[in-house]
Amino acid sequence: MLRRNMNPAQIQGENNLTQRKLTMMTAEQLIAAQKANTEALFGLTQKAFSGVEKLVELNMAATKAALQDNMHHTQAFLNVKDVQELMALQAGYLQPLSEKAASYSRHVYEIASSTGSEFGKAVEEKATEAQKAVTGFVDTAAKNAPAGSETAVAMIKSAMAASQTALESVQKAVKQATDAAEANLHAVAQSTVATAKPAARKR
């Protein structure tokens, strides 16, 4: 039935029904969103603990390896017979040490990067879900909006499109910055190892 052909009581009744539908839908959506957010929070917590667990395992392995290397180096140092042998021993000790330090740094970065990437993906997914929910709500409200509100609905949709574009730009910039940081870390690690090799040979 067209609203023009309805009497004021019918229009009021239809408006009340629409309002109840919107309220009911909003409550259901709110409960579903709360449940999804709680699940996402627990998932992120598990990912964070997984990252910490990997760091602890890496640190334990690095500490164990460092203790064993120091034990072997000390034993070799006690068996040194002359100065040249001592110099060769020191040179042989420095190169693997710098390579291990670079490897350790790479592993720490990979763990942090992986964990951060997982967090970023979760945030992107949640932002996309929120955008879809808001768009659905606006579309539903627009269908039930009184006559003459088309301009306001168009402005809201335009603002939502602009915010989505801005979010995508920020995500792209963060990805580029992350890629640049990763490339720089890799270059520094390679440079450190390459510098340590000639220095170890000269001694």
FENGISUL-V480862 format. One record per residue. N is the residue number from 1. PHI is phi in radians with two decimals (none if undefined). Layout:
n=N phi=PHI
n=N phi=PHI
//
This chain:
n=1 phi=none
n=2 phi=-1.30
n=3 phi=-1.14
n=4 phi=-1.14
n=5 phi=-1.57
n=6 phi=-1.70
n=7 phi=-1.45
n=8 phi=-0.98
n=9 phi=-1.18
n=10 phi=-1.16
n=11 phi=-1.10
n=12 phi=-1.09
n=13 phi=-1.12
n=14 phi=-1.14
n=15 phi=-1.09
n=16 phi=-1.12
n=17 phi=-1.12
n=18 phi=-1.08
n=19 phi=-1.08
n=20 phi=-1.13
n=21 phi=-1.09
n=22 phi=-1.11
n=23 phi=-1.14
n=24 phi=-1.12
n=25 phi=-1.13
n=26 phi=-1.14
n=27 phi=-1.12
n=28 phi=-1.11
n=29 phi=-1.13
n=30 phi=-1.12
n=31 phi=-1.13
n=32 phi=-1.11
n=33 phi=-1.14
n=34 phi=-1.10
n=35 phi=-1.11
n=36 phi=-1.12
n=37 phi=-1.16
n=38 phi=-1.12
n=39 phi=-1.11
n=40 phi=-1.13
n=41 phi=-1.09
n=42 phi=-1.13
n=43 phi=-1.11
n=44 phi=-1.17
n=45 phi=-1.09
n=46 phi=-1.11
n=47 phi=-1.15
n=48 phi=-1.11
n=49 phi=-1.13
n=50 phi=-1.09
n=51 phi=-1.10
n=52 phi=-1.12
n=53 phi=-1.08
n=54 phi=-1.11
n=55 phi=-1.12
n=56 phi=-1.11
n=57 phi=-1.08
n=58 phi=-1.09
n=59 phi=-1.13
n=60 phi=-1.13
n=61 phi=-1.13
n=62 phi=-1.15
n=63 phi=-1.14
n=64 phi=-1.09
n=65 phi=-1.13
n=66 phi=-1.13
n=67 phi=-1.12
n=68 phi=-1.14
n=69 phi=-1.08
n=70 phi=-1.13
n=71 phi=-1.11
n=72 phi=-1.13
n=73 phi=-1.15
n=74 phi=-1.13
n=75 phi=-1.09
n=76 phi=-1.15
n=77 phi=-1.10
n=78 phi=-1.23
n=79 phi=-1.66
n=80 phi=-1.17
n=81 phi=-1.82
n=82 phi=-2.55
n=83 phi=-1.18
n=84 phi=-1.11
n=85 phi=-1.13
n=86 phi=-1.11
n=87 phi=-1.11
n=88 phi=-1.12
n=89 phi=-1.11
n=90 phi=-1.12
n=91 phi=-1.12
n=92 phi=-1.20
n=93 phi=-1.47
n=94 phi=-1.28
n=95 phi=-1.10
n=96 phi=-1.09
n=97 phi=-1.12
n=98 phi=-1.20
n=99 phi=-1.14
n=100 phi=-1.20
n=101 phi=-1.13
n=102 phi=-1.14
n=103 phi=-1.12
n=104 phi=-1.07
n=105 phi=-1.06
n=106 phi=-1.09
n=107 phi=-1.12
n=108 phi=-1.06
n=109 phi=-1.09
n=110 phi=-1.08
n=111 phi=-1.13
n=112 phi=-1.11
n=113 phi=-1.14
n=114 phi=-1.09
n=115 phi=-1.12
n=116 phi=-1.10
n=117 phi=-1.12
n=118 phi=-1.12
n=119 phi=-1.10
n=120 phi=-1.06
n=121 phi=-1.09
n=122 phi=-1.10
n=123 phi=-1.14
n=124 phi=-1.07
n=125 phi=-1.10
n=126 phi=-1.15
n=127 phi=-1.12
n=128 phi=-1.13
n=129 phi=-1.09
n=130 phi=-1.10
n=131 phi=-1.08
n=132 phi=-1.12
n=133 phi=-1.12
n=134 phi=-1.14
n=135 phi=-1.07
n=136 phi=-1.08
n=137 phi=-1.13
n=138 phi=-1.12
n=139 phi=-1.08
n=140 phi=-1.14
n=141 phi=-1.13
n=142 phi=-1.14
n=143 phi=-1.13
n=144 phi=-1.79
n=145 phi=-1.31
n=146 phi=-1.18
n=147 phi=-1.06
n=148 phi=1.63
n=149 phi=-1.72
n=150 phi=-1.07
n=151 phi=-1.13
n=152 phi=-1.12
n=153 phi=-1.12
n=154 phi=-1.11
n=155 phi=-1.14
n=156 phi=-1.12
n=157 phi=-1.11
n=158 phi=-1.14
n=159 phi=-1.11
n=160 phi=-1.14
n=161 phi=-1.12
n=162 phi=-1.13
n=163 phi=-1.17
n=164 phi=-1.15
n=165 phi=-1.10
n=166 phi=-1.11
n=167 phi=-1.08
n=168 phi=-1.11
n=169 phi=-1.13
n=170 phi=-1.13
n=171 phi=-1.07
n=172 phi=-1.14
n=173 phi=-1.13
n=174 phi=-1.13
n=175 phi=-1.10
n=176 phi=-1.11
n=177 phi=-1.15
n=178 phi=-1.13
n=179 phi=-1.09
n=180 phi=-1.14
n=181 phi=-1.13
n=182 phi=-1.13
n=183 phi=-1.12
n=184 phi=-1.12
n=185 phi=-1.09
n=186 phi=-1.10
n=187 phi=-1.13
n=188 phi=-1.15
n=189 phi=-1.11
n=190 phi=-1.12
n=191 phi=-1.11
n=192 phi=-1.10
n=193 phi=-1.15
n=194 phi=-1.14
n=195 phi=-1.25
n=196 phi=-1.21
n=197 phi=-1.12
n=198 phi=-1.14
n=199 phi=-1.13
n=200 phi=-1.22
n=201 phi=-1.24
n=202 phi=-1.20
n=203 phi=-1.38
//
